Amino acid sequence: MKINAHWQRHVEAWRKSGLSQADYCRQQGFNPKTFSAWARRALPIDKNTPLDVVSVQVAPSPPTAAVEAGAIIMLRFPHGTQLELSTAVSPRWLAELLRCLA
């Protein structure tokens, strides 16, 4: 399905903004799920682009301190998608997530 001009403009504005999708949606009054679906449609599909694997070390911190401080882990993908996670997530869970995304 081709993306329409309205959503294409917003996807481009979001990518240039440096905001997370959630923050951009809050500012614009968009439903995050709807916006995410349009953002995926706007992605150029290049199946020849290799994936890069990056070594990551996670040091656990006390969950209550991390949540109170609002500490996050932000994963940014080359196509513009961002995933924000609390630093309170289990390092094992995060490792499994990264394996699934690779």
C-alpha positions, 0 to 999 in steps of 0.5 A: 500500500502506498503512503499518502502525501499527508502521512509522508509529510508527517513521517519526514517531519518526525524523522527530522525532529529527533523525537521518539514516535510517541513524543511526536504523536503526542505533539501532533495529536496522533494515535501512535499505532496509526502513525507507526503503521504509516511510518512503516509504509514509508520505509524504503525496502532494500532487502540487500542492505546488510544488518549490523550487529553491535556488541552491547554490555548492560550493567543492571541498576536497582530497578526502583532507582532507574524508574524513579530517575526515568532512565531509559535505554533507547534503541535507534534503528537505521530506518528511523524507528526508535524503541525506548525501554526502562533500564529496569528491564532484565538484561537477559530479556534485552539480549533475547529481544536483540537476538530476535531483531537481528 
